Amino acid sequence: MIYLDNAATARPNGEAVKAALHFLEKDFYNPSAMYKEGFQIHREVESARKNILAKVADIAAFDFIFTSCGSESDNQVIFSCARRGNFVTTLGEHAAIFNSAADLKRRGVEVRFAKLKNDGSVDEENLLCLVDANTTLVSVIHVNNETGAINDIASIAKKVKTKNPSTVFHSDGVQAFGKIPFRMSAAIDFYSVSAHKIGGIRGIAGLVRSKKKNLFPLIYGGGQEGGLRGGTENVFAIKQFEYAAEQKFLNLEKDLKKVSSLNEIVRAGLDKNLFRILSSEQASPYILSISAPGLRGETLMHMINDQGVLVGTGSACSSRNRYSRVILACGVEERYAEGVLRISFSAENTEKEVTDAVKIINECAAKLSESLK
C-alpha cells in the first residue's frame, strides 16, 4: 500500500508513541491532583506546552492551549472574537472556519468572504477592502488544505492591523505547522495547529494565543488550561505530540527538501494528456492538487485505491460534496473540478513509491477515459 493522503492524516511517529507510553500505562495520574505524583504530571504537561510553543513563537509573548483538534482551535477563536461587528475570512478556508461562519450569520454577525486567486491563495487587495472600523476578526488560512497555496499571513496581518488596529487576526496553520518555516509575528494573535498532521496521534491539537488577547472557553469544566478549556488533560497525547513535534521540527528543512523532490516526480510523471496540475509551483510541496478533465475524481480514486495507492479527492472534511467549493472559488470550471485528486506527501514516502504511484494513476486514468468513449 502506498499512502499519499497525508494532508488528511499522517502515520503516528512510532518513536514518539513509545516515548510517551509510560504516561498511559504507568504515570497515568491526573495533572490536577494535589499529591506529588499529580504535580509531577502537571509539570510534564507544562514542559510540553512550552516546548511545542517555542517551535513557532516567543514564549514571553504567546501561550499555548491544548485542544482536541484543529477544528476546535478554530471554533474557539471564532466564537470568542466574532461576537459583534463583522467577520472577514476567505473562500479558501477549511470547513472548521467556513461552516462556523455560517453559524455566525445565524447569530447576527455579518460575514464577509474574500475572493481567491487561481492558485487558492487569498486576493489580498479584496480582503483588505472588506476590513473596516467594524471588523472584529479576520481569519486567513496559512496553507490551503486543498491546493497547498501559501498565504503570507505575517504580511497580511500587518496590513489588517494598519487598517484597523483593534481587529483580531487568526490563522489556521494546521497544514503549515512543522512543514514550512514559520515564526509568529506580533500582528498575528491566534494560530491553530494539530498533532496528527505531523506524526502526532489524533485527538490532540493546540492554539497559539497572544498573551494580550482575551479568549472564552468552548468547554467549561474544572479550570484546566488556564480556565480556557475544561476537561482532564490527555497527558499521553500531549507528550506524544511534544515528542513528534520535536522530531518534525528537527528535520523540517531536510523533510521539506525531500518532499519537494517527491512532488516534482509526480508533476513530471503525470500524463499531460490526461491531467491538469492545479497547485502552483510556489505552493507547499506537501500538497499537490490535480484534475483529470472529463473523469470523476471519486471514481478514479477508487480505481487507484484498488491498485494499492491511497490519495484523496480534496479535503477529507468535504469529501461528500461533488465539487469542492474551494476549487470552484479558484475559478476552476466544473468539468475540471469534478475530476480533482489531492496527492499529499510525507517525508516517509520514497521515490519508488511515488514513481510507482504515478504509473498506477496514469494507467487508471487512461483506462477510465477509454471506458467512457
Secondary structure per residue as TSV (DSSP state, phi and psi in degrees):
chain	resnum	aa	ss	phi	psi
A	1	M	-	360.0	130.9
A	2	I	E	-108.9	114.8
A	3	Y	E	-97.6	114.4
A	4	L	-	-130.2	43.4
A	5	D	B	-128.9	43.2
A	6	N	T	-70.0	-17.0
A	7	A	T	-72.8	-22.2
A	8	A	T	-77.7	-48.8
A	9	T	-	-168.2	151.0
A	10	A	-	-111.7	157.7
A	11	R	-	-62.4	132.0
A	12	P	-	-60.7	141.4
A	13	N	-	-68.1	113.6
A	14	G	H	-61.7	-40.1
A	15	E	H	-64.2	-39.1
A	16	A	H	-67.2	-36.6
A	17	V	H	-63.7	-47.4
A	18	K	H	-62.4	-41.1
A	19	A	H	-65.5	-28.7
A	20	A	H	-94.7	-8.9
A	21	L	T	-58.5	-32.7
A	22	H	H	-67.0	-17.6
A	23	F	H	-78.2	-10.4
A	24	L	H	-99.3	-36.7
A	25	E	H	-101.2	-32.5
A	26	K	T	-119.0	-60.3
A	27	D	-	-89.9	65.5
A	28	F	-	-93.9	8.5
A	29	Y	-	-65.4	153.7
A	30	N	-	-71.8	125.4
A	31	P	T	-61.2	-17.7
A	32	S	T	-92.6	-3.7
A	33	A	-	-67.2	147.6
A	34	M	S	-85.7	-15.0
A	35	Y	S	-77.8	166.3
A	36	K	H	-61.5	-33.5
A	37	E	H	-65.1	-40.1
A	38	G	H	-66.9	-39.8
A	39	F	H	-65.7	-35.8
A	40	Q	H	-64.3	-39.2
A	41	I	H	-67.4	-37.5
A	42	H	H	-58.0	-42.1
A	43	R	H	-64.5	-35.0
A	44	E	H	-65.6	-39.8
A	45	V	H	-63.9	-44.1
A	46	E	H	-65.8	-35.2
A	47	S	H	-64.9	-42.8
A	48	A	H	-63.3	-41.3
A	49	R	H	-57.8	-48.9
A	50	K	H	-67.5	-39.9
A	51	N	H	-67.4	-40.1
A	52	I	H	-69.5	-45.6
A	53	L	H	-58.6	-42.5
A	54	A	T	-62.7	-17.7
A	55	K	T	-67.0	-27.5
A	56	V	T	-131.3	-4.9
A	57	A	S	-151.0	161.4
A	58	D	-	-78.1	118.7
A	59	I	T	-68.6	-13.7
A	60	A	T	-78.7	-25.4
A	61	A	T	-105.4	-19.5
A	62	F	E	-129.3	158.2
A	63	D	E	-127.7	180.0
A	64	F	E	-137.4	127.1
A	65	I	E	-110.8	126.6
A	66	F	E	-78.7	133.9
A	67	T	E	-129.2	-176.6
A	68	S	S	-89.9	-23.8
A	69	C	-	-168.0	166.7
A	70	G	H	-61.7	-34.1
A	71	S	H	-64.0	-40.4
A	72	E	H	-64.2	-42.7
A	73	S	H	-58.9	-46.2
A	74	D	H	-60.2	-47.3
A	75	N	H	-62.1	-39.4
A	76	Q	H	-63.4	-39.8
A	77	V	H	-67.4	-47.6
A	78	I	H	-60.4	-48.4
A	79	F	H	-81.6	-7.7
A	80	S	H	-89.6	-39.2
A	81	C	H	-106.3	-13.1
A	82	A	-	-114.2	59.0
A	83	R	S	-94.3	-8.7
A	84	R	S	-155.9	-179.9
A	85	G	S	60.3	-138.3
A	86	N	E	-128.7	152.5
A	87	F	E	-113.2	126.3
A	88	V	E	-111.0	127.9
A	89	T	E	-144.1	-164.4
A	90	T	E	-123.2	163.7
A	91	L	T	-76.4	-2.7
A	92	G	T	-104.8	15.2
A	93	E	-	-76.7	156.3
A	94	H	-	-62.2	157.1
A	95	A	H	-58.1	-27.5
A	96	A	H	-62.7	-31.8
A	97	I	H	-87.4	-49.6
A	98	F	H	-60.4	-45.8
A	99	N	H	-74.9	-28.7
A	100	S	H	-67.0	-34.6
A	101	A	H	-61.2	-36.8
A	102	A	H	-63.3	-37.1
A	103	D	H	-72.1	-33.0
A	104	L	H	-60.1	-40.7
A	105	K	H	-58.3	-42.7
A	106	R	H	-61.5	-29.5
A	107	R	T	-86.8	-0.8
A	108	G	T	96.0	8.4
A	109	V	-	-90.7	133.5
A	110	E	E	-74.6	132.8
A	111	V	E	-116.8	132.8
A	112	R	E	-123.6	128.9
A	113	F	E	-107.4	125.6
A	114	A	E	-82.4	146.3
A	115	K	-	-72.3	164.6
A	116	L	B	-108.9	154.3
A	117	K	-	-83.2	174.0
A	118	N	T	-61.4	-25.9
A	119	D	T	-89.0	-3.3
A	120	G	S	99.7	-4.5
A	121	S	-	-79.7	160.0
A	122	V	B	-76.7	146.0
A	123	D	-	-78.6	98.7
A	124	E	H	-59.9	-39.7
A	125	E	H	-61.3	-43.8
A	126	N	H	-65.7	-41.2
A	127	L	H	-58.7	-48.2
A	128	L	H	-66.4	-29.0
A	129	C	H	-66.5	-25.5
A	130	L	H	-83.4	-16.7
A	131	V	-	-82.8	128.9
A	132	D	-	-141.5	-167.4
A	133	A	T	-65.5	-18.6
A	134	N	T	-100.8	5.4
A	135	T	E	-77.5	117.0
A	136	T	E	-94.1	-29.4
A	137	L	E	-146.0	138.7
A	138	V	E	-123.7	131.9
A	139	S	E	-128.4	122.9
A	140	V	-	-129.9	122.6
A	141	I	-	-62.8	142.1
A	142	H	S	-77.4	-57.6
A	143	V	B	-120.4	121.6
A	144	N	-	-62.6	128.0
A	145	N	T	-76.4	-4.2
A	146	E	T	-110.5	-36.8
A	147	T	T	-109.3	-15.5
A	148	G	-	81.3	3.2
A	149	A	-	-58.9	135.7
A	150	I	B	-102.2	124.4
A	151	N	-	-95.4	135.8
A	152	D	-	-79.4	80.9
A	153	I	H	-68.6	-27.9
A	154	A	H	-64.4	-44.7
A	155	S	H	-67.6	-43.8
A	156	I	H	-63.0	-44.7
A	157	A	H	-61.0	-40.8
A	158	K	H	-63.0	-41.2
A	159	K	H	-67.8	-38.7
A	160	V	H	-62.3	-44.5
A	161	K	H	-67.7	-30.6
A	162	T	H	-65.1	-37.9
A	163	K	H	-77.9	-38.5
A	164	N	-	-146.8	96.0
A	165	P	T	-59.5	-22.6
A	166	S	T	-86.8	-8.2
A	167	T	-	-69.2	135.1
A	168	V	E	-85.3	136.7
A	169	F	E	-116.1	128.6
A	170	H	E	-126.8	149.8
A	171	S	E	-138.1	137.0
A	172	D	E	-82.4	108.5
A	173	G	-	-104.5	19.9
A	174	V	T	-58.2	-41.0
A	175	Q	T	-89.0	1.6
A	176	A	T	-108.1	-35.2
A	177	F	T	-58.9	120.7
A	178	G	T	80.0	3.8
A	179	K	T	-119.6	-38.0
A	180	I	S	-125.4	149.2
A	181	P	-	-61.5	133.4
A	182	F	-	-166.4	140.8
A	183	R	-	-132.5	142.1
A	184	M	-	-64.2	135.3
A	185	S	-	-99.6	165.5
A	186	A	T	-64.7	-23.7
A	187	A	T	-80.2	-14.3
A	188	I	-	-93.5	123.4
A	189	D	-	-93.4	-37.4
A	190	F	E	-138.3	146.7
A	191	Y	E	-147.8	119.3
A	192	S	E	-90.2	137.1
A	193	V	E	-135.3	164.4
A	194	S	E	-143.5	145.6
A	195	A	S	-78.0	-38.5
A	196	H	T	-76.3	-1.3
A	197	K	T	-88.5	-11.6
A	198	I	T	-127.6	23.4
A	199	G	T	100.1	0.8
A	200	G	-	-82.6	173.0
A	201	I	-	-89.9	162.0
A	202	R	T	-71.6	151.0
A	203	G	T	101.5	3.3
A	204	I	-	-140.5	137.0
A	205	A	E	-156.2	-165.9
A	206	G	E	-162.8	168.2
A	207	L	E	-134.1	119.1
A	208	V	E	-81.6	129.8
A	209	R	E	-130.5	131.3
A	210	S	E	-63.6	133.8
A	211	K	T	-65.9	-12.1
A	212	K	T	-86.0	-8.7
A	213	K	S	-109.0	139.6
A	214	N	-	-84.2	156.0
A	215	L	-	-148.4	146.5
A	216	F	-	-111.4	147.1
A	217	P	-	-73.2	148.2
A	218	L	S	-89.5	-33.5
A	219	I	S	-116.0	118.3
A	220	Y	-	-95.2	142.5
A	221	G	S	-168.9	-129.7
A	222	G	S	-90.5	17.2
A	223	G	-	86.8	13.2
A	224	Q	T	-65.5	163.6
A	225	E	G	54.0	46.3
A	226	G	G	63.2	26.5
A	227	G	G	81.7	5.2
A	228	L	T	-99.6	-9.5
A	229	R	S	-157.5	108.3
A	230	G	-	-73.5	160.0
A	231	G	S	118.0	140.5
A	232	T	-	-63.4	131.2
A	233	E	-	-66.9	141.1
A	234	N	-	-87.1	87.1
A	235	V	H	-65.0	-40.1
A	236	F	H	-57.0	-48.2
A	237	A	H	-66.1	-39.2
A	238	I	H	-63.1	-46.1
A	239	K	H	-70.7	-36.0
A	240	Q	H	-65.5	-37.2
A	241	F	H	-59.9	-46.6
A	242	E	H	-58.7	-47.8
A	243	Y	H	-67.5	-38.6
A	244	A	H	-66.2	-41.6
A	245	A	H	-63.9	-38.6
A	246	E	H	-58.3	-46.3
A	247	Q	H	-68.0	-40.7
A	248	K	H	-65.5	-44.6
A	249	F	H	-74.3	-29.0
A	250	L	H	-62.8	-34.0
A	251	N	T	-108.8	16.1
A	252	L	H	-55.7	-51.6
A	253	E	H	-66.1	-42.2
A	254	K	H	-63.7	-44.3
A	255	D	H	-64.7	-39.9
A	256	L	H	-61.1	-41.3
A	257	K	H	-65.1	-43.9
A	258	K	H	-65.1	-46.4
A	259	V	H	-64.2	-35.9
A	260	S	H	-60.0	-39.3
A	261	S	H	-66.0	-41.4
A	262	L	H	-64.8	-40.9
A	263	N	H	-59.1	-43.1
A	264	E	H	-65.0	-35.8
A	265	I	H	-61.2	-42.3
A	266	V	H	-68.6	-46.3
A	267	R	H	-55.8	-44.1
A	268	A	H	-75.1	-29.5
A	269	G	H	-90.3	-17.5
A	270	L	S	-65.4	141.0
A	271	D	-	-68.1	113.4
A	272	K	T	-65.5	-19.3
A	273	N	T	-80.5	-14.2
A	274	L	T	-112.3	-27.2
A	275	F	-	-125.5	149.1
A	276	R	E	-120.6	129.8
A	277	I	E	-85.7	126.6
A	278	L	-	-95.4	-34.6
A	279	S	S	-72.9	137.6
A	280	S	-	-76.8	165.1
A	281	E	T	-64.2	-24.7
A	282	Q	T	-88.9	-1.7
A	283	A	S	-71.2	165.4
A	284	S	-	-58.6	129.1
A	285	P	T	-67.8	-11.7
A	286	Y	T	-71.5	-18.0
A	287	I	E	-128.2	130.4
A	288	L	E	-134.9	111.8
A	289	S	E	-97.9	133.3
A	290	I	E	-131.7	165.3
A	291	S	E	-137.4	140.3
A	292	A	-	-110.0	93.1
A	293	P	T	-56.7	134.5
A	294	G	T	88.2	-9.6
A	295	L	S	-112.3	156.1
A	296	R	-	-94.0	124.2
A	297	G	H	-57.8	-40.7
A	298	E	H	-64.2	-42.0
A	299	T	H	-63.2	-45.7
A	300	L	H	-63.4	-40.8
A	301	M	H	-58.4	-43.5
A	302	H	H	-67.1	-37.2
A	303	M	H	-62.9	-43.5
A	304	I	H	-65.1	-40.1
A	305	N	H	-60.0	-41.9
A	306	D	H	-61.4	-22.9
A	307	Q	T	-95.0	7.3
A	308	G	T	94.4	15.8
A	309	V	E	-119.8	129.4
A	310	L	E	-107.1	115.9
A	311	V	-	-130.5	172.3
A	312	G	B	-108.9	174.1
A	313	T	S	-109.1	12.7
A	314	G	S	140.8	-154.9
A	315	S	-	-63.9	131.1
A	316	A	G	-61.4	-26.0
A	317	C	G	-77.1	-9.0
A	318	S	G	-128.3	23.8
A	319	S	T	-71.0	-13.4
A	320	R	T	-84.7	-7.5
A	321	N	S	-91.4	141.9
A	322	R	S	-64.9	-44.0
A	323	Y	S	-116.7	138.9
A	324	S	-	-75.0	126.6
A	325	R	H	-64.0	-32.1
A	326	V	H	-67.3	-46.3
A	327	I	H	-62.7	-41.5
A	328	L	H	-63.8	-37.9
A	329	A	H	-67.2	-18.8
A	330	C	T	-79.2	-3.5
A	331	G	T	90.8	12.4
A	332	V	-	-77.3	132.5
A	333	E	-	-67.6	155.4
A	334	E	H	-59.5	-35.3
A	335	R	H	-66.8	-26.0
A	336	Y	H	-85.4	-39.8
A	337	A	H	-63.5	-30.9
A	338	E	T	-70.4	-26.2
A	339	G	T	-99.9	23.8
A	340	V	E	-78.7	137.2
A	341	L	E	-124.9	144.6
A	342	R	E	-114.1	118.9
A	343	I	E	-103.5	125.4
A	344	S	E	-131.9	135.8
A	345	F	-	-104.7	162.8
A	346	S	-	-133.1	154.3
A	347	A	T	-65.6	-14.3
A	348	E	T	-75.9	-21.1
A	349	N	-	-64.3	148.9
A	350	T	-	-110.2	162.9
A	351	E	H	-61.3	-39.0
A	352	K	H	-63.8	-43.0
A	353	E	H	-58.4	-47.2
A	354	V	H	-67.6	-40.7
A	355	T	H	-63.3	-44.6
A	356	D	H	-64.3	-38.5
A	357	A	H	-64.1	-42.6
A	358	V	H	-60.1	-42.7
A	359	K	H	-60.3	-45.6
A	360	I	H	-66.5	-42.3
A	361	I	H	-61.5	-45.2
A	362	N	H	-62.1	-44.1
A	363	E	H	-65.6	-42.0
A	364	C	H	-66.8	-40.7
A	365	A	H	-65.4	-40.4
A	366	A	H	-64.4	-41.8
A	367	K	H	-65.9	-43.1
A	368	L	H	-66.4	-41.7
A	369	S	H	-62.1	-42.2
A	370	E	H	-65.8	-36.6
A	371	S	H	-69.7	-19.2
A	372	L	T	-91.5	-6.3
A	373	K	-	-76.4	360.0
